[in-house]
Amino acid sequence: MHYARNTWYVAAWTADLDMSKPTGLRILGERIVLFRTESGKLVALEDRCVHRLAPLSLGRCEGERLRCMYHGILFDSDGAVSEIPGQDVIPRDAKVRAYPVVDRHGWVWVWMGDPALAYEATIPATIGTDNPDYLMGHGFLDYDCAAHLISENLLDFSHIGYVHADSFPQGDQMAKTHADIRPIDQGIRYRRWVENLASDAAGFPAEPLDHYMEYDYVIPGILMMHIAGFPLGTAKSLEFGSPDLANAVRDLTFTGQAVTPIDEHTTRYFFCYGMHRDFGTEQMIEPMMQLVRKAFAEDKVMIEAQQKVIDETPDPRMIPTSHDRSITMYNRMLDKMIRDETERQAVA
C-alpha cells in the first residue's frame, strides 16, 4: 500500500468507543484492537493472538490487561503475554505489536510507523468535539474507494457547485475563481473569499455577507477549516487577504475531517462540524449536521462511482486543470515523505 507510515492516523472518535470492552478496527490493512485499562490508559495492540491468531478484539479487559477469549492467554498493555493457562513457561517471542496511541481533540490517534519517531507534538492542533468554545456534532462514513480520491476531493473545492448543487448556494463561483494556496509544514493552506453570499451556516437564506474560508490539509489526510461571515465589502477592503476571525459577525464555524485508509479499497472518513458558541445554540447542531451529512453523502456517491471507472480503465490517465494545484502540491509532499521512509528502511 502506497501510504506514509510515520504519521498519526485517526482511528476512532473517543466518544464512540465503548471502553469497557475492546474494539477492533483496521488501518493500512493492519488489524488493531483498542481498549482502555482499569487505570484509564489507552492501548492499541495488534488484533491477533500469538497462539491460534484469534482476534483479541473478541477478548475481555481485565484490569491493566487484555485476555484472549479463545484459549485464555493474557496480554500486558505492551503486547507481551503475561499468562498462558496451564503453562508456566512463556515463550520469549510471545508478544504482539503495540502501537503508540493518543486520545486528543476527541479523536484516537494511532502511529503506524516506527514507534521511536512517534512524537505527540506532531499531532495536528485541530479543534475537536471536546473544545468548549464550539458546539460540535460528529460522525464518520465508510467509502468503497482508495483514500487518495477523498483527499483529492477535499483539496479541490471547484466541485462544490456541481456535486453539491442541492446543498450549497455558491453556484459555480468556486469553479470560476481561484483560491490562495500555499505550502505549509506537511501540507497546504487554502484561503478563499466568497462575496455577497446570502445564506447561513445551515444553508438557510440569510442577510448577504462576505464569507471567508480557510483550511489546512496535512499529511496523512487531516482537514482543519474555519468559515466566517463578515460585512459586505470586507473582502475588498482587505484586498482578499486573511481577516481576524474575532471580527466575524456571523457563522464562525469549524470543521475537522480525517481520511483514514482501512485498506487499499476502503476508507473511513471522520468529520465534525460546529458553530462557535458566540454565534450559535445547541439547537443549531442537528440542522447543521443534517446539511453536512447530505453533502458528504453526495461526495460518497460521486467518489465511489469514480473509483469504479478507474478500476475498469486499463490506463486511467487524468488530464489536470488549473484547480489541481493544491492536489499536485500535497501529493508531492506525500510522495517525498514515502520515499524518505523507504530509503531509511533500506539503510536500516
Contacts in CASP RR format, 6 or more apart in sequence:
PFRMAT RR
TARGET T0000
AUTHOR 0000-0000-0000
METHOD contacts of the structure
MODEL  1
MHYARNTWYVAAWTADLDMSKPTGLRILGERIVLFRTESGKLVALEDRCV
HRLAPLSLGRCEGERLRCMYHGILFDSDGAVSEIPGQDVIPRDAKVRAYP
VVDRHGWVWVWMGDPALAYEATIPATIGTDNPDYLMGHGFLDYDCAAHLI
SENLLDFSHIGYVHADSFPQGDQMAKTHADIRPIDQGIRYRRWVENLASD
AAGFPAEPLDHYMEYDYVIPGILMMHIAGFPLGTAKSLEFGSPDLANAVR
DLTFTGQAVTPIDEHTTRYFFCYGMHRDFGTEQMIEPMMQLVRKAFAEDK
VMIEAQQKVIDETPDPRMIPTSHDRSITMYNRMLDKMIRDETERQAVA
1 28 0 8 1.000
1 29 0 8 1.000
1 261 0 8 1.000
1 263 0 8 1.000
1 264 0 8 1.000
2 338 0 8 1.000
3 28 0 8 1.000
3 147 0 8 1.000
3 220 0 8 1.000
3 261 0 8 1.000
3 338 0 8 1.000
4 219 0 8 1.000
4 220 0 8 1.000
4 334 0 8 1.000
4 337 0 8 1.000
4 338 0 8 1.000
4 341 0 8 1.000
5 28 0 8 1.000
5 112 0 8 1.000
5 113 0 8 1.000
5 114 0 8 1.000
5 341 0 8 1.000
6 111 0 8 1.000
6 112 0 8 1.000
6 113 0 8 1.000
6 114 0 8 1.000
6 117 0 8 1.000
6 337 0 8 1.000
6 341 0 8 1.000
7 111 0 8 1.000
7 112 0 8 1.000
7 113 0 8 1.000
7 122 0 8 1.000
7 219 0 8 1.000
7 220 0 8 1.000
7 337 0 8 1.000
8 102 0 8 1.000
8 109 0 8 1.000
8 110 0 8 1.000
8 111 0 8 1.000
8 118 0 8 1.000
8 122 0 8 1.000
8 123 0 8 1.000
8 124 0 8 1.000
8 220 0 8 1.000
9 27 0 8 1.000
9 28 0 8 1.000
9 109 0 8 1.000
9 110 0 8 1.000
9 111 0 8 1.000
9 112 0 8 1.000
9 220 0 8 1.000
9 258 0 8 1.000
9 260 0 8 1.000
9 261 0 8 1.000
10 107 0 8 1.000
10 108 0 8 1.000
10 109 0 8 1.000
10 222 0 8 1.000
10 258 0 8 1.000
10 260 0 8 1.000
10 270 0 8 1.000
11 25 0 8 1.000
11 27 0 8 1.000
11 32 0 8 1.000
11 34 0 8 1.000
11 44 0 8 1.000
11 101 0 8 1.000
11 107 0 8 1.000
11 108 0 8 1.000
11 109 0 8 1.000
11 110 0 8 1.000
11 260 0 8 1.000
12 23 0 8 1.000
12 25 0 8 1.000
12 34 0 8 1.000
12 107 0 8 1.000
12 108 0 8 1.000
13 106 0 8 1.000
13 107 0 8 1.000
13 108 0 8 1.000
13 129 0 8 1.000
13 138 0 8 1.000
13 139 0 8 1.000
13 140 0 8 1.000
13 270 0 8 1.000
14 103 0 8 1.000
14 106 0 8 1.000
14 107 0 8 1.000
14 108 0 8 1.000
14 129 0 8 1.000
14 130 0 8 1.000
15 106 0 8 1.000
15 129 0 8 1.000
15 138 0 8 1.000
16 139 0 8 1.000
17 23 0 8 1.000
17 34 0 8 1.000
17 36 0 8 1.000
17 108 0 8 1.000
19 35 0 8 1.000
19 36 0 8 1.000
20 61 0 8 1.000
21 35 0 8 1.000
21 59 0 8 1.000
21 60 0 8 1.000
21 61 0 8 1.000
22 33 0 8 1.000
22 34 0 8 1.000
22 35 0 8 1.000
22 56 0 8 1.000
22 57 0 8 1.000
22 58 0 8 1.000
22 59 0 8 1.000
22 60 0 8 1.000
22 61 0 8 1.000
22 66 0 8 1.000
23 33 0 8 1.000
23 34 0 8 1.000
23 35 0 8 1.000
23 57 0 8 1.000
24 31 0 8 1.000
24 32 0 8 1.000
24 33 0 8 1.000
24 34 0 8 1.000
24 47 0 8 1.000
24 55 0 8 1.000
24 57 0 8 1.000
25 31 0 8 1.000
25 32 0 8 1.000
25 33 0 8 1.000
25 34 0 8 1.000
25 262 0 8 1.000
26 32 0 8 1.000
26 262 0 8 1.000
26 263 0 8 1.000
27 110 0 8 1.000
27 112 0 8 1.000
27 260 0 8 1.000
27 261 0 8 1.000
27 262 0 8 1.000
28 112 0 8 1.000
28 261 0 8 1.000
28 263 0 8 1.000
29 261 0 8 1.000
29 262 0 8 1.000
29 263 0 8 1.000
29 264 0 8 1.000
30 46 0 8 1.000
30 112 0 8 1.000
31 46 0 8 1.000
31 47 0 8 1.000
31 48 0 8 1.000
31 55 0 8 1.000
31 57 0 8 1.000
32 44 0 8 1.000
32 45 0 8 1.000
32 46 0 8 1.000
32 47 0 8 1.000
32 99 0 8 1.000
32 110 0 8 1.000
33 44 0 8 1.000
33 45 0 8 1.000
33 46 0 8 1.000
33 47 0 8 1.000
33 55 0 8 1.000
33 56 0 8 1.000
33 57 0 8 1.000
33 66 0 8 1.000
34 42 0 8 1.000
34 43 0 8 1.000
34 44 0 8 1.000
34 101 0 8 1.000
34 108 0 8 1.000
35 42 0 8 1.000
35 43 0 8 1.000
35 61 0 8 1.000
35 66 0 8 1.000
36 42 0 8 1.000
36 43 0 8 1.000
36 61 0 8 1.000
37 43 0 8 1.000
37 61 0 8 1.000
37 63 0 8 1.000
37 64 0 8 1.000
37 65 0 8 1.000
37 77 0 8 1.000
38 61 0 8 1.000
38 63 0 8 1.000
38 64 0 8 1.000
39 63 0 8 1.000
39 64 0 8 1.000
41 64 0 8 1.000
41 77 0 8 1.000
42 101 0 8 1.000
42 102 0 8 1.000
42 103 0 8 1.000
42 108 0 8 1.000
43 66 0 8 1.000
43 77 0 8 1.000
43 98 0 8 1.000
43 101 0 8 1.000
44 98 0 8 1.000
44 99 0 8 1.000
44 100 0 8 1.000
44 101 0 8 1.000
44 108 0 8 1.000
44 110 0 8 1.000
45 56 0 8 1.000
45 66 0 8 1.000
45 75 0 8 1.000
45 77 0 8 1.000
45 79 0 8 1.000
45 96 0 8 1.000
45 97 0 8 1.000
45 98 0 8 1.000
45 99 0 8 1.000
46 56 0 8 1.000
46 79 0 8 1.000
46 96 0 8 1.000
46 97 0 8 1.000
46 98 0 8 1.000
46 99 0 8 1.000
47 55 0 8 1.000
47 56 0 8 1.000
47 57 0 8 1.000
48 54 0 8 1.000
48 55 0 8 1.000
48 56 0 8 1.000
48 96 0 8 1.000
49 55 0 8 1.000
49 56 0 8 1.000
49 68 0 8 1.000
49 70 0 8 1.000
49 71 0 8 1.000
49 73 0 8 1.000
49 96 0 8 1.000
50 73 0 8 1.000
50 81 0 8 1.000
50 93 0 8 1.000
50 94 0 8 1.000
50 95 0 8 1.000
50 96 0 8 1.000
51 68 0 8 1.000
51 70 0 8 1.000
51 71 0 8 1.000
51 73 0 8 1.000
51 84 0 8 1.000
52 70 0 8 1.000
52 71 0 8 1.000
54 68 0 8 1.000
54 69 0 8 1.000
54 70 0 8 1.000
54 71 0 8 1.000
56 66 0 8 1.000
56 68 0 8 1.000
56 75 0 8 1.000
56 96 0 8 1.000
58 68 0 8 1.000
58 69 0 8 1.000
58 70 0 8 1.000
59 66 0 8 1.000
59 67 0 8 1.000
59 68 0 8 1.000
59 69 0 8 1.000
60 66 0 8 1.000
60 67 0 8 1.000
60 69 0 8 1.000
61 67 0 8 1.000
62 74 0 8 1.000
64 76 0 8 1.000
64 77 0 8 1.000
65 74 0 8 1.000
65 75 0 8 1.000
65 76 0 8 1.000
65 77 0 8 1.000
65 82 0 8 1.000
66 74 0 8 1.000
66 75 0 8 1.000
66 77 0 8 1.000
67 73 0 8 1.000
67 74 0 8 1.000
67 75 0 8 1.000
68 74 0 8 1.000
68 75 0 8 1.000
71 85 0 8 1.000
72 83 0 8 1.000
72 84 0 8 1.000
72 85 0 8 1.000
73 81 0 8 1.000
73 83 0 8 1.000
73 84 0 8 1.000
73 85 0 8 1.000
73 94 0 8 1.000
74 81 0 8 1.000
74 82 0 8 1.000
74 83 0 8 1.000
74 84 0 8 1.000
75 81 0 8 1.000
75 82 0 8 1.000
75 96 0 8 1.000
76 82 0 8 1.000
77 98 0 8 1.000
78 95 0 8 1.000
78 98 0 8 1.000
79 95 0 8 1.000
79 96 0 8 1.000
79 97 0 8 1.000
79 98 0 8 1.000
80 94 0 8 1.000
80 95 0 8 1.000
81 90 0 8 1.000
81 91 0 8 1.000
81 94 0 8 1.000
81 95 0 8 1.000
82 90 0 8 1.000
83 90 0 8 1.000
84 90 0 8 1.000
84 94 0 8 1.000
98 115 0 8 1.000
99 110 0 8 1.000
99 111 0 8 1.000
99 112 0 8 1.000
99 115 0 8 1.000
100 110 0 8 1.000
100 111 0 8 1.000
100 115 0 8 1.000
100 118 0 8 1.000
101 108 0 8 1.000
101 109 0 8 1.000
101 110 0 8 1.000
101 111 0 8 1.000
102 108 0 8 1.000
102 109 0 8 1.000
102 120 0 8 1.000
102 123 0 8 1.000
103 109 0 8 1.000
104 120 0 8 1.000
104 123 0 8 1.000
105 123 0 8 1.000
105 126 0 8 1.000
105 127 0 8 1.000
105 128 0 8 1.000
105 129 0 8 1.000
105 130 0 8 1.000
105 131 0 8 1.000
106 128 0 8 1.000
106 129 0 8 1.000
106 130 0 8 1.000
107 128 0 8 1.000
107 258 0 8 1.000
107 270 0 8 1.000
109 123 0 8 1.000
111 117 0 8 1.000
111 118 0 8 1.000
124 216 0 8 1.000
124 218 0 8 1.000
124 222 0 8 1.000
124 224 0 8 1.000
126 222 0 8 1.000
126 224 0 8 1.000
126 256 0 8 1.000
127 133 0 8 1.000
127 134 0 8 1.000
127 224 0 8 1.000
127 254 0 8 1.000
127 256 0 8 1.000
128 134 0 8 1.000
128 136 0 8 1.000
128 256 0 8 1.000
128 272 0 8 1.000
129 136 0 8 1.000
129 137 0 8 1.000
129 138 0 8 1.000
129 272 0 8 1.000
132 277 0 8 1.000
133 276 0 8 1.000
133 277 0 8 1.000
134 254 0 8 1.000
134 274 0 8 1.000
134 275 0 8 1.000
134 276 0 8 1.000
134 277 0 8 1.000
135 274 0 8 1.000
135 275 0 8 1.000
135 276 0 8 1.000
135 277 0 8 1.000
135 280 0 8 1.000
135 281 0 8 1.000
135 282 0 8 1.000
135 284 0 8 1.000
135 285 0 8 1.000
136 272 0 8 1.000
136 273 0 8 1.000
136 274 0 8 1.000
136 285 0 8 1.000
137 272 0 8 1.000
137 273 0 8 1.000
137 274 0 8 1.000
137 285 0 8 1.000
137 288 0 8 1.000
137 289 0 8 1.000
138 270 0 8 1.000
138 271 0 8 1.000
138 272 0 8 1.000
138 273 0 8 1.000
139 270 0 8 1.000
139 271 0 8 1.000
139 272 0 8 1.000
140 268 0 8 1.000
140 269 0 8 1.000
140 270 0 8 1.000
140 271 0 8 1.000
141 268 0 8 1.000
141 269 0 8 1.000
141 271 0 8 1.000
141 296 0 8 1.000
141 297 0 8 1.000
141 300 0 8 1.000
142 262 0 8 1.000
142 266 0 8 1.000
142 267 0 8 1.000
142 268 0 8 1.000
142 269 0 8 1.000
143 149 0 8 1.000
143 150 0 8 1.000
143 266 0 8 1.000
143 267 0 8 1.000
143 268 0 8 1.000
143 269 0 8 1.000
143 300 0 8 1.000
143 303 0 8 1.000
143 304 0 8 1.000
144 265 0 8 1.000
144 266 0 8 1.000
144 304 0 8 1.000
144 307 0 8 1.000
145 265 0 8 1.000
145 266 0 8 1.000
145 267 0 8 1.000
145 303 0 8 1.000
145 304 0 8 1.000
145 306 0 8 1.000
145 307 0 8 1.000
146 261 0 8 1.000
146 264 0 8 1.000
146 265 0 8 1.000
146 267 0 8 1.000
146 307 0 8 1.000
147 221 0 8 1.000
147 259 0 8 1.000
147 260 0 8 1.000
147 261 0 8 1.000
147 267 0 8 1.000
148 331 0 8 1.000
149 303 0 8 1.000
149 306 0 8 1.000
149 307 0 8 1.000
149 310 0 8 1.000
150 259 0 8 1.000
150 267 0 8 1.000
150 269 0 8 1.000
150 299 0 8 1.000
150 303 0 8 1.000
151 217 0 8 1.000
151 221 0 8 1.000
151 259 0 8 1.000
151 327 0 8 1.000
151 330 0 8 1.000
152 327 0 8 1.000
153 159 0 8 1.000
153 299 0 8 1.000
153 302 0 8 1.000
153 303 0 8 1.000
154 217 0 8 1.000
154 221 0 8 1.000
154 223 0 8 1.000
154 257 0 8 1.000
154 259 0 8 1.000
155 188 0 8 1.000
155 190 0 8 1.000
155 217 0 8 1.000
155 326 0 8 1.000
155 327 0 8 1.000
155 330 0 8 1.000
156 323 0 8 1.000
156 324 0 8 1.000
156 326 0 8 1.000
156 327 0 8 1.000
157 174 0 8 1.000
157 179 0 8 1.000
157 190 0 8 1.000
157 192 0 8 1.000
158 174 0 8 1.000
158 175 0 8 1.000
158 321 0 8 1.000
158 323 0 8 1.000
159 174 0 8 1.000
159 175 0 8 1.000
159 302 0 8 1.000
160 168 0 8 1.000
160 170 0 8 1.000
160 171 0 8 1.000
160 174 0 8 1.000
161 168 0 8 1.000
161 170 0 8 1.000
161 171 0 8 1.000
161 172 0 8 1.000
161 173 0 8 1.000
161 174 0 8 1.000
161 175 0 8 1.000
162 172 0 8 1.000
162 175 0 8 1.000
163 298 0 8 1.000
163 299 0 8 1.000
163 302 0 8 1.000
164 295 0 8 1.000
164 298 0 8 1.000
164 299 0 8 1.000
165 171 0 8 1.000
166 294 0 8 1.000
166 298 0 8 1.000
167 203 0 8 1.000
167 291 0 8 1.000
167 294 0 8 1.000
167 295 0 8 1.000
167 298 0 8 1.000
168 199 0 8 1.000
168 203 0 8 1.000
168 295 0 8 1.000
169 197 0 8 1.000
169 198 0 8 1.000
169 199 0 8 1.000
169 203 0 8 1.000
170 194 0 8 1.000
170 197 0 8 1.000
173 194 0 8 1.000
174 192 0 8 1.000
174 194 0 8 1.000
175 323 0 8 1.000
177 192 0 8 1.000
178 322 0 8 1.000
178 323 0 8 1.000
179 190 0 8 1.000
179 191 0 8 1.000
179 192 0 8 1.000
179 213 0 8 1.000
179 326 0 8 1.000
180 190 0 8 1.000
180 191 0 8 1.000
180 192 0 8 1.000
180 240 0 8 1.000
180 241 0 8 1.000
181 188 0 8 1.000
181 189 0 8 1.000
181 190 0 8 1.000
181 191 0 8 1.000
181 325 0 8 1.000
181 326 0 8 1.000
181 329 0 8 1.000
182 188 0 8 1.000
182 189 0 8 1.000
183 189 0 8 1.000
183 329 0 8 1.000
183 333 0 8 1.000
184 216 0 8 1.000
184 218 0 8 1.000
185 218 0 8 1.000
186 218 0 8 1.000
186 219 0 8 1.000
186 333 0 8 1.000
186 337 0 8 1.000
187 216 0 8 1.000
187 217 0 8 1.000
187 218 0 8 1.000
187 219 0 8 1.000
187 329 0 8 1.000
187 330 0 8 1.000
187 333 0 8 1.000
188 216 0 8 1.000
188 217 0 8 1.000
188 326 0 8 1.000
188 329 0 8 1.000
188 330 0 8 1.000
188 333 0 8 1.000
189 214 0 8 1.000
189 215 0 8 1.000
189 216 0 8 1.000
190 213 0 8 1.000
190 214 0 8 1.000
190 215 0 8 1.000
190 216 0 8 1.000
190 217 0 8 1.000
190 326 0 8 1.000
191 212 0 8 1.000
191 213 0 8 1.000
191 214 0 8 1.000
191 241 0 8 1.000
191 242 0 8 1.000
192 212 0 8 1.000
192 213 0 8 1.000
192 214 0 8 1.000
193 210 0 8 1.000
193 211 0 8 1.000
193 212 0 8 1.000
193 213 0 8 1.000
193 235 0 8 1.000
193 240 0 8 1.000
193 241 0 8 1.000
194 210 0 8 1.000
194 211 0 8 1.000
194 213 0 8 1.000
195 210 0 8 1.000
195 211 0 8 1.000
195 232 0 8 1.000
195 233 0 8 1.000
195 235 0 8 1.000
195 236 0 8 1.000
196 208 0 8 1.000
196 209 0 8 1.000
196 210 0 8 1.000
196 232 0 8 1.000
197 208 0 8 1.000
197 209 0 8 1.000
197 210 0 8 1.000
197 211 0 8 1.000
198 205 0 8 1.000
198 206 0 8 1.000
198 207 0 8 1.000
198 208 0 8 1.000
199 205 0 8 1.000
199 206 0 8 1.000
200 206 0 8 1.000
200 250 0 8 1.000
200 251 0 8 1.000
201 227 0 8 1.000
201 251 0 8 1.000
201 253 0 8 1.000
201 274 0 8 1.000
201 275 0 8 1.000
201 284 0 8 1.000
201 288 0 8 1.000
202 284 0 8 1.000
202 287 0 8 1.000
202 288 0 8 1.000
202 291 0 8 1.000
203 291 0 8 1.000
206 250 0 8 1.000
207 250 0 8 1.000
208 232 0 8 1.000
209 229 0 8 1.000
209 230 0 8 1.000
209 231 0 8 1.000
209 232 0 8 1.000
209 249 0 8 1.000
209 250 0 8 1.000
209 251 0 8 1.000
210 229 0 8 1.000
210 230 0 8 1.000
210 231 0 8 1.000
210 232 0 8 1.000
210 233 0 8 1.000
210 234 0 8 1.000
210 235 0 8 1.000
211 227 0 8 1.000
211 228 0 8 1.000
211 229 0 8 1.000
211 230 0 8 1.000
211 251 0 8 1.000
212 226 0 8 1.000
212 227 0 8 1.000
212 228 0 8 1.000
212 229 0 8 1.000
212 230 0 8 1.000
212 234 0 8 1.000
212 235 0 8 1.000
212 242 0 8 1.000
212 243 0 8 1.000
213 225 0 8 1.000
213 226 0 8 1.000
213 227 0 8 1.000
214 225 0 8 1.000
214 226 0 8 1.000
214 242 0 8 1.000
215 223 0 8 1.000
215 224 0 8 1.000
215 225 0 8 1.000
215 226 0 8 1.000
216 222 0 8 1.000
216 223 0 8 1.000
216 224 0 8 1.000
216 225 0 8 1.000
217 223 0 8 1.000
217 326 0 8 1.000
217 330 0 8 1.000
218 224 0 8 1.000
219 330 0 8 1.000
219 333 0 8 1.000
219 334 0 8 1.000
219 337 0 8 1.000
220 259 0 8 1.000
220 260 0 8 1.000
220 334 0 8 1.000
221 258 0 8 1.000
221 259 0 8 1.000
222 256 0 8 1.000
222 257 0 8 1.000
222 258 0 8 1.000
222 259 0 8 1.000
223 255 0 8 1.000
223 256 0 8 1.000
223 257 0 8 1.000
223 258 0 8 1.000
224 254 0 8 1.000
224 256 0 8 1.000
225 254 0 8 1.000
225 255 0 8 1.000
225 256 0 8 1.000
225 257 0 8 1.000
226 245 0 8 1.000
226 252 0 8 1.000
226 253 0 8 1.000
226 254 0 8 1.000
227 251 0 8 1.000
227 252 0 8 1.000
227 253 0 8 1.000
227 254 0 8 1.000
227 255 0 8 1.000
228 243 0 8 1.000
228 245 0 8 1.000
228 248 0 8 1.000
228 250 0 8 1.000
228 251 0 8 1.000
228 252 0 8 1.000
228 253 0 8 1.000
229 248 0 8 1.000
229 249 0 8 1.000
229 250 0 8 1.000
229 251 0 8 1.000
229 252 0 8 1.000
230 243 0 8 1.000
230 247 0 8 1.000
230 248 0 8 1.000
230 249 0 8 1.000
231 249 0 8 1.000
234 243 0 8 1.000
235 241 0 8 1.000
245 252 0 8 1.000
248 276 0 8 1.000
248 279 0 8 1.000
250 279 0 8 1.000
251 275 0 8 1.000
251 279 0 8 1.000
252 275 0 8 1.000
252 276 0 8 1.000
252 278 0 8 1.000
252 279 0 8 1.000
253 273 0 8 1.000
253 274 0 8 1.000
253 275 0 8 1.000
253 276 0 8 1.000
253 288 0 8 1.000
254 273 0 8 1.000
254 274 0 8 1.000
254 276 0 8 1.000
255 271 0 8 1.000
255 272 0 8 1.000
255 273 0 8 1.000
255 274 0 8 1.000
255 292 0 8 1.000
256 271 0 8 1.000
256 272 0 8 1.000
256 273 0 8 1.000
257 269 0 8 1.000
257 270 0 8 1.000
257 271 0 8 1.000
257 272 0 8 1.000
258 269 0 8 1.000
258 270 0 8 1.000
258 271 0 8 1.000
259 267 0 8 1.000
259 269 0 8 1.000
260 267 0 8 1.000
260 268 0 8 1.000
260 269 0 8 1.000
260 270 0 8 1.000
261 267 0 8 1.000
262 268 0 8 1.000
269 296 0 8 1.000
271 292 0 8 1.000
271 296 0 8 1.000
273 288 0 8 1.000
273 289 0 8 1.000
273 292 0 8 1.000
274 285 0 8 1.000
274 288 0 8 1.000
275 284 0 8 1.000
275 285 0 8 1.000
275 288 0 8 1.000
309 316 0 8 1.000
310 316 0 8 1.000
320 327 0 8 1.000
320 328 0 8 1.000
END
